[in-house]
Amino acid sequence: MLLRQLRKIIEAFRYRCWVKRYDTMTEKRRVHLLQCLAQTDSSLLPKISVILPVYNPPLRFLQEAIASVRSQLFTHWELCIVDDGSTHQEVLSYLHEIEKKDPRIKIIFCKKNRGIAAATNEALNLCSGDFVTFLDHDDVLSLDALGEVALAIAKNLSSNSTDAANSFVAPVLEASSSSCTLNFCAPSTPCSSSASASFKVGSTNSNVGFLYTDEDKLDRWGRRCDPFFKPDWNPALLESLNYCSHLSVIRRSFVMEAGGINTTVEGAQDWDLILRITERLHSDQIIHIPKILYHWRISNHSTARSVKAKPHIIEAGRRVLEEHFQRIGRSIKGIEQVHEGGHWKINFEFTNPSPLVSIIIPTRNRRDLLERCIQSIQSKTDYSNYEILIADNDSDDPAILEYYRQLEDYSNIRILKTPGPFNYSAINNRAVAHARGEILVLLNNDIEVTHPSWLSELITYAIRSDVGAVGALLCYPNGRIQHAGVILGIGGIAGHVGKNFREQCYVGGNRMCVVQNFSAVTGACLVVRKKLYEEVGGLDEMNLPVSFNDVDFCLKLRAAGYWNVWTPFVSLIHHESASRGLENTPEKKRRFAKEVTTMRQRWGELLDHDPAYNPNLTLKNEDWSLAWPPRAAKK
């Protein structure tokens, strides 16, 4: 705990230095943004409606919030305020005063407090903008927030001619005597069949419907702290936590067609709206602006401090997820809260009958590693429908040959000879050709299973039609993290983010605590359907015989339209490189250099910008730390 607090103090100081150097509004930056706006076709620049529900905030904070809107460098906005029955006279007097000063400010005064969801719906009725965004009554927009959003929208519109409304599926409103339930359905498709609307990467060219930005917080002294640098569109992460949050911008017509804000999930209504909107958008209609454009104020009653500040949000969040999975037709067994409030684990229903799984283990000698690996699988796996295929690469140690003779007694274990110089890709490809299973598990011989549900948990993701490769949390024998997802570009090609960390949480926006999409996962434990393995051509044995073949394979799956998934809820021990050793000979170094060149030529653009990462985070280390300078520095 003490070390965590010390680290937080150091990180806060570093972030203030980073902000001063790279993220402070300068005259040069201000002029640059104004020039970009002036040079953009005005017909492409949207009108943005800022929605601000108000209820008895500290007057100073409310003044700062409204001032941050009125000071925007982009001026084509309106501020739609709903006072939700405030009783503080200074708040009411200020709102009456500010309404007279600026015609772009519209205000409704409610006689009684009905909650933020109802107030937001009232504000929506005031809006006339093309897009709407949401501001809490004590938070602050950066001066360039709406300008950056407007430019992103204009850039999208200039490159696409399709009307975004044509790509949106209208909702069906099911009314009852007491409430209105909001459900999305295709016009001729029942809601229970909506699972067909799965996410696909780059599946259409349509106008933007949803944008979100990075964010940070304001401490009690008004200093910026605790930045959250987000990935590009990441549907699995959004099902684990509301990572989009602030600043979120949505095409107004979509919000209205969706029936507005769901008042039955007060406290998680923004997450609910984002899920309902994005369920029916293609991934290229969703834009992430990797810049901090929203400052979320920490107060004793704010979720910026902790969701525990508003405990009703927990149950609202659970309901939001339950209704989301019901709408998209995905069966779940339950939802568990993990880490602190606002982080969730989804337990999905398993298929019946269970598919046969082929666990492929390449090996050469080292009986100690292989025996420990296989014994751990046999003794600690609660999923029974599997076979083990040992891909032996010219073992000659009498101890391993004796162990092979012992394994002949097991009907679900086969030994496949894969002779020749070590070529990890070729060994796995040959083993896959002999695998009988519908699901493949590529597993290093230096992996040790520790939890009974490891295989069934991984399979629940691998069997989904929109999922490609699935990876796990791997830890060293001392408990430190070895693999929590692969980040492209680290060290030039790729690296394991979070490597050597002792704990999963309190870094990287707590991303290592929840299921999410990564561009790649390690081949040390990689689960994939055999059909997909063959569809993308397996591992590249010609150009990537040893290194980066797992990353290349995952990127091929991604390019084919599948999401790669990583889960922290399967934790295995990895005795890394115990069998292969280091790249320390001239021959190995030459081969490695060729593999680096292959990856650069094939995936250079992705290596420079991993959609699962953020250009404000470093590529020099694997620790989620700041990039100095950021690769998306504000000009």
TIKOL-779212 format. One record per residue (C-alpha): residue number from 1; residue in one letter; z, y, x. Coordinates in steps of 0.001 Angstrom, whole numbers. Layout:
<torvos>
- k:r:c3:c2:c1
- NUM:a:Z:Y:X $
...
</torvos>
This chain:
<torvos>
- k:r:c3:c2:c1
- 1:m:0:0:0 $
- 2:l:913:2427:2804 $
- 3:l:-2306:1668:4681 $
- 4:r:-4304:2189:1486 $
- 5:q:-2679:5594:939 $
- 6:l:-3315:6575:4559 $
- 7:r:-6950:5518:4254 $
- 8:k:-7277:7569:1082 $
- 9:i:-5952:10684:2834 $
- 10:i:-8369:10219:5733 $
- 11:e:-11301:9602:3406 $
- 12:a:-10441:12714:1368 $
- 13:f:-10467:14834:4515 $
- 14:r:-13781:13354:5666 $
- 15:y:-15310:13953:2263 $
- 16:r:-14276:17620:2258 $
- 17:c:-15943:17989:5649 $
- 18:w:-19033:16203:4327 $
- 19:v:-19171:18478:1266 $
- 20:k:-18888:21582:3401 $
- 21:r:-21692:20396:5648 $
- 22:y:-24146:18804:3222 $
- 23:d:-23229:19545:-382 $
- 24:t:-22243:23177:-656 $
- 25:m:-24530:25575:-2468 $
- 26:t:-26157:27881:71 $
- 27:e:-28631:30681:-437 $
- 28:k:-31342:28520:1092 $
- 29:r:-30647:25703:-1350 $
- 30:r:-30476:28091:-4291 $
- 31:v:-33824:29645:-3427 $
- 32:h:-35407:26248:-2858 $
- 33:l:-34375:24989:-6298 $
- 34:l:-35561:28168:-8009 $
- 35:q:-38903:27887:-6202 $
- 36:c:-39301:24260:-7301 $
- 37:l:-38579:25227:-10887 $
- 38:a:-40992:28171:-10732 $
- 39:q:-43757:25984:-9327 $
- 40:t:-43323:23326:-12059 $
- 41:d:-45479:23439:-15175 $
- 42:s:-43156:25086:-17698 $
- 43:s:-44408:22795:-20473 $
- 44:l:-42888:19866:-18588 $
- 45:l:-39456:21462:-18203 $
- 46:p:-37155:20371:-21042 $
- 47:k:-34636:22284:-23042 $
- 48:i:-31250:20709:-22372 $
- 49:s:-28420:20769:-24891 $
- 50:v:-24957:20574:-23309 $
- 51:i:-22401:19098:-25714 $
- 52:l:-18810:20261:-25225 $
- 53:p:-16057:18951:-27521 $
- 54:v:-12903:21054:-27191 $
- 55:y:-9310:20315:-28123 $
- 56:n:-6436:22351:-26674 $
- 57:p:-7457:22290:-23001 $
- 58:p:-5718:24535:-20465 $
- 59:l:-7551:27821:-20934 $
- 60:r:-8377:28186:-17227 $
- 61:f:-10079:24801:-17143 $
- 62:l:-12073:25535:-20286 $
- 63:q:-13218:28840:-18808 $
- 64:e:-14353:27066:-15643 $
- 65:a:-16215:24441:-17657 $
- 66:i:-18129:27004:-19715 $
- 67:a:-18725:29223:-16678 $
- 68:s:-20296:26250:-14880 $
- 69:v:-22863:26001:-17687 $
- 70:r:-23557:29729:-17921 $
- 71:s:-24048:29875:-14133 $
- 72:q:-26741:27190:-14058 $
- 73:l:-29778:28067:-11943 $
- 74:f:-31906:26417:-14625 $
- 75:t:-31602:28645:-17667 $
- 76:h:-33399:26737:-20448 $
- 77:w:-30241:25278:-21958 $
- 78:e:-27964:25647:-24930 $
- 79:l:-24243:24982:-25071 $
- 80:c:-23136:23263:-28272 $
- 81:i:-19367:23467:-28646 $
- 82:v:-17248:21862:-31333 $
- 83:d:-13616:22925:-31388 $
- 84:d:-11881:19880:-32796 $
- 85:g:-8978:21633:-34506 $
- 86:s:-7385:23316:-31490 $
- 87:t:-3981:24864:-32190 $
- 88:h:-3727:26966:-29039 $
- 89:q:-4571:30519:-30033 $
- 90:e:-5763:31512:-26559 $
- 91:v:-8381:28743:-26713 $
- 92:l:-9636:29839:-30133 $
- 93:s:-9731:33518:-29127 $
- 94:y:-11705:32725:-25986 $
- 95:l:-14244:30635:-27888 $
- 96:h:-14817:33405:-30436 $
- 97:e:-15255:35851:-27582 $
- 98:i:-17672:33746:-25543 $
- 99:e:-19814:32961:-28602 $
- 100:k:-20612:36664:-28942 $
- 101:k:-21562:37060:-25280 $
- 102:d:-24335:34498:-25011 $
- 103:p:-26831:33576:-27764 $
- 104:r:-27348:30187:-26127 $
- 105:i:-23789:29209:-27083 $
- 106:k:-23281:27666:-30524 $
- 107:i:-19801:26852:-31813 $
- 108:i:-18383:24980:-34800 $
- 109:f:-14676:25338:-35541 $
- 110:c:-13150:22301:-37265 $
- 111:k:-10006:22682:-39330 $
- 112:k:-8419:19449:-38160 $
- 113:n:-8608:17164:-35150 $
- 114:r:-10787:14080:-35729 $
- 115:g:-11292:12858:-32172 $
- 116:i:-13878:13296:-29444 $
- 117:a:-16421:10909:-30985 $
- 118:a:-16525:12728:-34324 $
- 119:a:-16587:16099:-32570 $
- 120:t:-19521:14978:-30439 $
- 121:n:-21436:13963:-33551 $
- 122:e:-20794:17419:-35012 $
- 123:a:-22147:18958:-31819 $
- 124:l:-25254:16774:-31988 $
- 125:n:-26102:18437:-35303 $
- 126:l:-26184:21772:-33484 $
- 127:c:-28553:20599:-30767 $
- 128:s:-32202:21599:-30595 $
- 129:g:-32919:20520:-27010 $
- 130:d:-35256:17787:-25826 $
- 131:f:-32367:16137:-23981 $
- 132:v:-28618:16152:-24477 $
- 133:t:-25836:15837:-21969 $
- 134:f:-22074:15754:-22254 $
- 135:l:-19370:17852:-20615 $
- 136:d:-15618:17341:-20989 $
- 137:h:-13649:20469:-21754 $
- 138:d:-11946:20608:-18344 $
- 139:d:-14768:19398:-16089 $
- 140:v:-17402:21310:-14111 $
- 141:l:-21144:21040:-13561 $
- 142:s:-22568:21853:-10150 $
- 143:l:-24765:24975:-10146 $
- 144:d:-27905:22899:-9682 $
- 145:a:-27033:20150:-12176 $
- 146:l:-29404:21027:-15009 $
- 147:g:-32082:22186:-12572 $
- 148:e:-32121:18842:-10766 $
- 149:v:-32214:17028:-14106 $
- 150:a:-35058:19209:-15386 $
- 151:l:-37106:18638:-12245 $
- 152:a:-36591:14867:-12459 $
- 153:i:-37761:14863:-16078 $
- 154:a:-40775:17044:-15289 $
- 155:k:-41751:14827:-12363 $
- 156:n:-41592:11789:-14625 $
- 157:l:-43619:13465:-17374 $
- 158:s:-46295:14583:-14944 $
- 159:s:-46819:11009:-13737 $
- 160:n:-46774:9309:-17137 $
- 161:s:-48867:9991:-20207 $
- 162:t:-47202:7539:-22614 $
- 163:d:-45035:9030:-25329 $
- 164:a:-41493:7842:-24676 $
- 165:a:-40784:7573:-28360 $
- 166:n:-43377:4807:-28652 $
- 167:s:-41360:2680:-26236 $
- 168:f:-38078:2985:-28093 $
- 169:v:-37002:471:-30713 $
- 170:a:-35480:2197:-33715 $
- 171:p:-32032:1122:-34919 $
- 172:v:-31091:-358:-38238 $
- 173:l:-28070:1295:-39825 $
- 174:e:-25959:-1101:-41836 $
- 175:a:-23851:964:-44199 $
- 176:s:-20670:-129:-45877 $
- 177:s:-18230:1656:-48125 $
- 178:s:-15982:2609:-45260 $
- 179:s:-18108:2870:-42145 $
- 180:c:-21561:2697:-40631 $
- 181:t:-22200:-56:-38113 $
- 182:l:-24797:839:-35485 $
- 183:n:-27129:-1984:-34510 $
- 184:f:-30451:-2025:-32690 $
- 185:c:-33152:-4251:-34153 $
- 186:a:-36870:-4438:-33661 $
- 187:p:-38565:-3516:-36933 $
- 188:s:-39427:-7126:-37775 $
- 189:t:-36880:-8949:-35644 $
- 190:p:-33330:-9872:-36676 $
- 191:c:-30581:-8629:-34377 $
- 192:s:-29578:-12171:-33482 $
- 193:s:-32988:-12659:-31835 $
- 194:s:-32897:-9543:-29703 $
- 195:a:-32184:-11486:-26510 $
- 196:s:-35923:-11354:-25871 $
- 197:a:-35508:-7704:-24934 $
- 198:s:-34283:-8616:-21461 $
- 199:f:-34400:-6204:-18558 $
- 200:k:-37430:-6396:-16301 $
- 201:v:-37993:-4364:-13178 $
- 202:g:-40903:-1959:-13516 $
- 203:s:-42191:-3519:-16708 $
- 204:t:-43960:-495:-18187 $
- 205:n:-44942:3116:-17533 $
- 206:s:-43128:5262:-20069 $
- 207:n:-41472:8629:-20193 $
- 208:v:-37856:8936:-19195 $
- 209:g:-35214:8296:-21833 $
- 210:f:-31991:8240:-19817 $
- 211:l:-30851:9880:-16582 $
- 212:y:-27582:9752:-14704 $
- 213:t:-26238:11326:-11521 $
- 214:d:-23536:10790:-8944 $
- 215:e:-20126:12352:-9508 $
- 216:d:-16836:13208:-7859 $
- 217:k:-13427:14471:-8944 $
- 218:l:-11394:17676:-8701 $
- 219:d:-7789:17289:-7570 $
- 220:r:-4885:19441:-8730 $
- 221:w:-5895:22141:-6248 $
- 222:g:-9499:22159:-7415 $
- 223:r:-10720:20406:-4280 $
- 224:r:-13522:17892:-4521 $
- 225:c:-12479:14295:-3826 $
- 226:d:-13157:10635:-4620 $
- 227:p:-16976:10648:-4761 $
- 228:f:-18794:7930:-6652 $
- 229:f:-22207:7371:-5130 $
- 230:k:-23975:5095:-7585 $
- 231:p:-26825:2615:-7322 $
- 232:d:-30100:2990:-9182 $
- 233:w:-30352:1228:-12534 $
- 234:n:-28042:-1778:-12379 $
- 235:p:-27631:-3520:-15761 $
- 236:a:-25119:-6144:-14591 $
- 237:l:-22900:-3396:-13176 $
- 238:l:-23075:-1460:-16448 $
- 239:e:-21838:-4586:-18238 $
- 240:s:-18867:-4630:-15830 $
- 241:l:-17896:-950:-15939 $
- 242:n:-19277:2350:-17178 $
- 243:y:-20708:3296:-13826 $
- 244:c:-23226:5809:-15242 $
- 245:s:-20586:7963:-16949 $
- 246:h:-21017:11541:-15654 $
- 247:l:-23526:13178:-15658 $
- 248:s:-25475:11248:-18297 $
- 249:v:-28535:12809:-19937 $
- 250:i:-30343:11222:-22895 $
- 251:r:-33469:12089:-24816 $
- 252:r:-32100:13662:-28008 $
- 253:s:-34469:11846:-30365 $
- 254:f:-33174:8527:-29023 $
- 255:v:-29579:9530:-29670 $
- 256:m:-30374:10609:-33215 $
- 257:e:-32386:7468:-33947 $
- 258:a:-29445:5424:-32673 $
- 259:g:-27185:7044:-35251 $
- 260:g:-25311:9224:-32766 $
- 261:i:-21877:8417:-31456 $
- 262:n:-20042:5342:-32715 $
- 263:t:-16697:6724:-33946 $
- 264:t:-15120:3260:-34150 $
- 265:v:-14856:2944:-30344 $
- 266:e:-13039:6205:-29616 $
- 267:g:-12405:6517:-25884 $
- 268:a:-15313:4299:-24868 $
- 269:q:-17916:5993:-27050 $
- 270:d:-19941:7226:-24078 $
- 271:w:-20217:3706:-22602 $
- 272:d:-21174:2387:-26028 $
- 273:l:-23930:4986:-26397 $
- 274:i:-25325:4299:-22922 $
- 275:l:-25434:570:-23602 $
- 276:r:-27087:1012:-27006 $
- 277:i:-29722:3349:-25567 $
- 278:t:-30508:1376:-22412 $
- 279:e:-30703:-1952:-24238 $
- 280:r:-34092:-850:-25544 $
- 281:l:-35420:1071:-22566 $
- 282:h:-37519:-341:-19758 $
- 283:s:-36110:125:-16285 $
- 284:d:-38690:2772:-15377 $
- 285:q:-37488:4912:-18295 $
- 286:i:-34098:5177:-16561 $
- 287:i:-33695:7627:-13679 $
- 288:h:-30818:7886:-11241 $
- 289:i:-30475:11205:-9422 $
- 290:p:-28525:10397:-6233 $
- 291:k:-26769:13752:-6035 $
- 292:i:-23289:14780:-7102 $
- 293:l:-23899:17082:-10046 $
- 294:y:-20673:16589:-12013 $
- 295:h:-17045:17243:-11036 $
- 296:w:-14492:15302:-13094 $
- 297:r:-11057:16924:-13185 $
- 298:i:-7993:14790:-12484 $
- 299:s:-5088:15495:-14829 $
- 300:n:-2092:13550:-16084 $
- 301:h:-3904:12703:-19320 $
- 302:s:-7385:12193:-17903 $
- 303:t:-9188:8924:-17255 $
- 304:a:-10315:10545:-13998 $
- 305:r:-6851:9565:-12742 $
- 306:s:-6662:6175:-14416 $
- 307:v:-7746:4483:-17609 $
- 308:k:-4028:3744:-18040 $
- 309:a:-3706:7416:-19031 $
- 310:k:-5367:6466:-22327 $
- 311:p:-4511:2808:-23049 $
- 312:h:-6523:2719:-26285 $
- 313:i:-9633:2910:-24117 $
- 314:i:-9031:-652:-22920 $
- 315:e:-9397:-2200:-26341 $
- 316:a:-12275:136:-27185 $
- 317:g:-14047:-1010:-24024 $
- 318:r:-13548:-4653:-24932 $
- 319:r:-15090:-4030:-28343 $
- 320:v:-18009:-2120:-26824 $
- 321:l:-18866:-5136:-24663 $
- 322:e:-18445:-7632:-27477 $
- 323:e:-20817:-5655:-29702 $
- 324:h:-23279:-5181:-26836 $
- 325:f:-23610:-8919:-26203 $
- 326:q:-23862:-9572:-29920 $
- 327:r:-26765:-7119:-30186 $
- 328:i:-28704:-8619:-27300 $
- 329:g:-28046:-12172:-28480 $
- 330:r:-26092:-13417:-25469 $
- 331:s:-23198:-15776:-26222 $
- 332:i:-19886:-15130:-24505 $
- 333:k:-16600:-17063:-24452 $
- 334:g:-14442:-14079:-23693 $
- 335:i:-13929:-10830:-21807 $
- 336:e:-11209:-10301:-19209 $
- 337:q:-9911:-7051:-17792 $
- 338:v:-9915:-7108:-13980 $
- 339:h:-8549:-4786:-11331 $
- 340:e:-7472:-1660:-13239 $
- 341:g:-8605:-687:-16720 $
- 342:g:-12303:-167:-17161 $
- 343:h:-13392:-3120:-15021 $
- 344:w:-14390:-6295:-16821 $
- 345:k:-15306:-9933:-16240 $
- 346:i:-17587:-11577:-18800 $
- 347:n:-17182:-15302:-19425 $
- 348:f:-20536:-16545:-20691 $
- 349:e:-21127:-19613:-22815 $
- 350:f:-22460:-22544:-20829 $
- 351:t:-25553:-24550:-21727 $
- 352:n:-25234:-27978:-23234 $
- 353:p:-26333:-30359:-21880 $
- 354:s:-25518:-29109:-18388 $
- 355:p:-28495:-28966:-16014 $
- 356:l:-28670:-31134:-12929 $
- 357:v:-27854:-29115:-9814 $
- 358:s:-29225:-29945:-6350 $
- 359:i:-26933:-28735:-3556 $
- 360:i:-29028:-28488:-388 $
- 361:i:-27142:-28454:2923 $
- 362:p:-29138:-28091:6168 $
- 363:t:-27267:-29540:9145 $
- 364:r:-27515:-30777:12726 $
- 365:n:-24643:-32761:14244 $
- 366:r:-21238:-31048:13695 $
- 367:r:-19641:-33734:11537 $
- 368:d:-16480:-31615:11316 $
- 369:l:-18301:-28826:9442 $
- 370:l:-20384:-31026:7167 $
- 371:e:-17530:-33349:6269 $
- 372:r:-15242:-30451:5365 $
- 373:c:-18023:-28895:3284 $
- 374:i:-18826:-32092:1360 $
- 375:q:-15195:-33089:865 $
- 376:s:-14422:-29660:-552 $
- 377:i:-17345:-29977:-2989 $
- 378:q:-16280:-33455:-4080 $
- 379:s:-12585:-32664:-4487 $
- 380:k:-12721:-29133:-5867 $
- 381:t:-15755:-28934:-8155 $
- 382:d:-15167:-29255:-11896 $
- 383:y:-18922:-29392:-12623 $
- 384:s:-19995:-33021:-12387 $
- 385:n:-23765:-33038:-12877 $
- 386:y:-24857:-32416:-9291 $
- 387:e:-26484:-34130:-6356 $
- 388:i:-26050:-33315:-2677 $
- 389:l:-29150:-33334:-498 $
- 390:i:-28342:-33234:3208 $
- 391:a:-31324:-31888:5155 $
- 392:d:-30735:-33291:8630 $
- 393:n:-32468:-31579:11522 $
- 394:d:-32569:-34180:14335 $
- 395:s:-28864:-35019:14526 $
- 396:d:-28080:-37366:17409 $
- 397:d:-24296:-37250:17613 $
- 398:p:-22853:-40742:16950 $
- 399:a:-20062:-39208:14880 $
- 400:i:-22427:-37623:12349 $
- 401:l:-24605:-40748:12214 $
- 402:e:-21524:-42806:11397 $
- 403:y:-20601:-40294:8684 $
- 404:y:-24073:-40666:7188 $
- 405:r:-23533:-44423:6912 $
- 406:q:-20298:-43760:5009 $
- 407:l:-22095:-41416:2608 $
- 408:e:-24513:-44183:1604 $
- 409:d:-21847:-45367:-847 $
- 410:y:-22287:-42216:-2945 $
- 411:s:-25083:-42366:-5501 $
- 412:n:-25342:-38565:-5793 $
- 413:i:-25724:-37935:-2043 $
- 414:r:-29046:-38305:-235 $
- 415:i:-29954:-37671:3398 $
- 416:l:-33376:-36218:4094 $
- 417:k:-34770:-36234:7639 $
- 418:t:-36317:-32881:8594 $
- 419:p:-37286:-33274:12266 $
- 420:g:-38654:-30619:14604 $
- 421:p:-37555:-27292:16096 $
- 422:f:-34930:-25526:13984 $
- 423:n:-36655:-23690:11146 $
- 424:y:-34203:-22875:8376 $
- 425:s:-36966:-21931:5948 $
- 426:a:-38963:-25118:6496 $
- 427:i:-35880:-27327:6263 $
- 428:n:-34917:-25851:2904 $
- 429:n:-38476:-25926:1583 $
- 430:r:-38794:-29633:2386 $
- 431:a:-35451:-30344:754 $
- 432:v:-36424:-28420:-2372 $
- 433:a:-39562:-30546:-2670 $
- 434:h:-37306:-33627:-2895 $
- 435:a:-34663:-32025:-5127 $
- 436:r:-34319:-33465:-8619 $
- 437:g:-32245:-30658:-10054 $
- 438:e:-33275:-27823:-12338 $
- 439:i:-30873:-25580:-10406 $
- 440:l:-30844:-25283:-6614 $
- 441:v:-27884:-24317:-4443 $
- 442:l:-28758:-23391:-865 $
- 443:l:-25493:-23952:981 $
- 444:n:-24610:-23657:4645 $
- 445:n:-22795:-26582:6204 $
- 446:d:-20031:-24195:7295 $
- 447:i:-19080:-23294:3702 $
- 448:e:-15808:-24536:2236 $
- 449:v:-15226:-24654:-1524 $
- 450:t:-11820:-23458:-2723 $
- 451:h:-12084:-22974:-6506 $
- 452:p:-13026:-25670:-9058 $
- 453:s:-15157:-23385:-11249 $
- 454:w:-17353:-22093:-8409 $
- 455:l:-20480:-24000:-9403 $
- 456:s:-20264:-23568:-13175 $
- 457:e:-19627:-19833:-12732 $
- 458:l:-22727:-19395:-10579 $
- 459:i:-24877:-21479:-12901 $
- 460:t:-24012:-19346:-15951 $
- 461:y:-25992:-16551:-14312 $
- 462:a:-28723:-18641:-12691 $
- 463:i:-29855:-20175:-15996 $
- 464:r:-30579:-16771:-17548 $
- 465:s:-34260:-15986:-17956 $
- 466:d:-33961:-12513:-16389 $
- 467:v:-31964:-13596:-13323 $
- 468:g:-33354:-14628:-9949 $
- 469:a:-30901:-15465:-7152 $
- 470:v:-27136:-15572:-7589 $
- 471:g:-24661:-15050:-4765 $
- 472:a:-20906:-15349:-4252 $
- 473:l:-18081:-13628:-2438 $
- 474:l:-17754:-15243:987 $
- 475:c:-14675:-14767:3129 $
- 476:y:-13757:-15667:6675 $
- 477:p:-10952:-18214:7157 $
- 478:n:-8554:-15302:7764 $
- 479:g:-9281:-13923:4283 $
- 480:r:-11407:-10968:5331 $
- 481:i:-14681:-10426:3484 $
- 482:q:-17835:-11802:5084 $
- 483:h:-20326:-11227:2250 $
- 484:a:-20025:-9034:-845 $
- 485:g:-23740:-8546:-1342 $
- 486:v:-26608:-7628:972 $
- 487:i:-27557:-3988:1485 $
- 488:l:-31072:-3292:2734 $
- 489:g:-31474:-1021:5733 $
- 490:i:-28060:-1585:7298 $
- 491:g:-28599:-2213:10985 $
- 492:g:-32331:-1694:10502 $
- 493:i:-33078:-4571:8106 $
- 494:a:-30045:-5706:6101 $
- 495:g:-26309:-6193:6335 $
- 496:h:-23394:-7612:4373 $
- 497:v:-21620:-4735:2695 $
- 498:g:-17818:-4787:2828 $
- 499:k:-17800:-7024:5882 $
- 500:n:-14351:-7467:7446 $
- 501:f:-12554:-5678:4597 $
- 502:r:-9232:-7201:3615 $
- 503:e:-9498:-6269:-66 $
- 504:q:-12311:-5902:-2551 $
- 505:c:-11093:-2856:-4457 $
- 506:y:-10393:805:-3729 $
- 507:v:-13654:1266:-1815 $
- 508:g:-17254:1809:-2874 $
- 509:g:-16297:2810:-6405 $
- 510:n:-14537:-576:-6779 $
- 511:r:-17941:-2225:-6895 $
- 512:m:-16781:-5277:-4929 $
- 513:c:-14436:-6132:-7828 $
- 514:v:-17132:-6775:-10430 $
- 515:v:-20398:-8591:-11109 $
- 516:q:-23489:-6527:-10350 $
- 517:n:-27104:-6610:-9247 $
- 518:f:-27952:-6504:-5554 $
- 519:s:-31417:-6488:-4073 $
- 520:a:-30442:-9556:-2075 $
- 521:v:-27653:-12063:-1506 $
- 522:t:-27052:-14305:1466 $
- 523:g:-28640:-17731:1749 $
- 524:a:-25322:-19157:2909 $
- 525:c:-24622:-19717:-780 $
- 526:l:-27595:-18920:-2991 $
- 527:v:-28188:-20349:-6466 $
- 528:v:-31602:-20186:-8138 $
- 529:r:-33699:-22139:-10619 $
- 530:k:-36105:-24529:-8880 $
- 531:k:-38934:-23169:-11015 $
- 532:l:-38408:-19673:-9605 $
- 533:y:-38068:-20952:-6057 $
- 534:e:-41488:-22517:-6334 $
- 535:e:-42930:-19565:-8290 $
- 536:v:-42381:-17140:-5392 $
- 537:g:-43320:-19642:-2675 $
- 538:g:-39860:-20517:-1397 $
- 539:l:-38678:-19353:2021 $
- 540:d:-41230:-18029:4523 $
- 541:e:-41304:-20741:7184 $
- 542:m:-44255:-19223:9046 $
- 543:n:-42975:-15697:9687 $
- 544:l:-39226:-15913:9018 $
- 545:p:-38083:-19303:10345 $
- 546:v:-34454:-18314:11014 $
- 547:s:-33474:-14745:10129 $
- 548:f:-33931:-12652:6974 $
- 549:n:-35672:-15440:5047 $
- 550:d:-32976:-15238:2362 $
- 551:v:-33423:-11463:2048 $
- 552:d:-37196:-11824:1891 $
- 553:f:-36853:-14539:-760 $
- 554:c:-34598:-12344:-2910 $
- 555:l:-36993:-9415:-2610 $
- 556:k:-39867:-11647:-3717 $
- 557:l:-37828:-12561:-6793 $
- 558:r:-37132:-8909:-7441 $
- 559:a:-40812:-8028:-7078 $
- 560:a:-41603:-10761:-9614 $
- 561:g:-39350:-9013:-12145 $
- 562:y:-36028:-10842:-11788 $
- 563:w:-32569:-9412:-11219 $
- 564:n:-30508:-10827:-8350 $
- 565:v:-26818:-11106:-9201 $
- 566:w:-23648:-11158:-7104 $
- 567:t:-20256:-12173:-8453 $
- 568:p:-16837:-11674:-6843 $
- 569:f:-15362:-14304:-9167 $
- 570:v:-16652:-17129:-6980 $
- 571:s:-14955:-16972:-3603 $
- 572:l:-15811:-19432:-828 $
- 573:i:-14746:-19718:2801 $
- 574:h:-17548:-19186:5299 $
- 575:h:-17053:-20319:8883 $
- 576:e:-20028:-18102:9797 $
- 577:s:-22521:-19304:12415 $
- 578:a:-20189:-22060:13517 $
- 579:s:-23112:-24436:13794 $
- 580:r:-25938:-22195:14987 $
- 581:g:-24293:-19788:17378 $
- 582:l:-25595:-16350:18417 $
- 583:e:-29076:-14937:19080 $
- 584:n:-28400:-14798:22829 $
- 585:t:-31365:-16416:24597 $
- 586:p:-34681:-14747:25506 $
- 587:e:-36559:-17118:23185 $
- 588:k:-34239:-16385:20256 $
- 589:k:-34480:-12657:20914 $
- 590:r:-38294:-12757:20869 $
- 591:r:-38317:-14724:17646 $
- 592:f:-35797:-12333:16101 $
- 593:a:-37909:-9308:17071 $
- 594:k:-40931:-10834:15321 $
- 595:e:-38853:-11419:12191 $
- 596:v:-37714:-7797:12221 $
- 597:t:-41343:-6664:12454 $
- 598:t:-42325:-8916:9553 $
- 599:m:-39593:-7494:7339 $
- 600:r:-40469:-3917:8255 $
- 601:q:-44147:-4421:7497 $
- 602:r:-43487:-6264:4249 $
- 603:w:-40555:-4356:2765 $
- 604:g:-40376:-1083:4687 $
- 605:e:-40031:1178:1654 $
- 606:l:-37199:-863:147 $
- 607:l:-35450:-1103:3501 $
- 608:d:-35388:2700:3595 $
- 609:h:-34039:2996:47 $
- 610:d:-32155:68:-1417 $
- 611:p:-31949:576:-5207 $
- 612:a:-28580:-1189:-5200 $
- 613:y:-27126:1292:-2697 $
- 614:n:-27164:5083:-2352 $
- 615:p:-28813:7436:167 $
- 616:n:-25526:9294:611 $
- 617:l:-23941:6171:2105 $
- 618:t:-24372:5043:5687 $
- 619:l:-26813:2496:7053 $
- 620:k:-24965:2370:10364 $
- 621:n:-21984:389:9102 $
- 622:e:-21151:-2022:6286 $
- 623:d:-18110:-141:4998 $
- 624:w:-19437:2022:2090 $
- 625:s:-18763:5115:4199 $
- 626:l:-20609:8438:4053 $
- 627:a:-23988:9009:5662 $
- 628:w:-24029:11834:8215 $
- 629:p:-26457:13275:7223 $
- 630:p:-27297:11801:3822 $
- 631:r:-30830:10527:3426 $
- 632:a:-31106:12588:230 $
- 633:a:-29583:15787:1564 $
- 634:k:-29835:18738:-814 $
- 635:k:-32229:21274:644 $
</torvos>
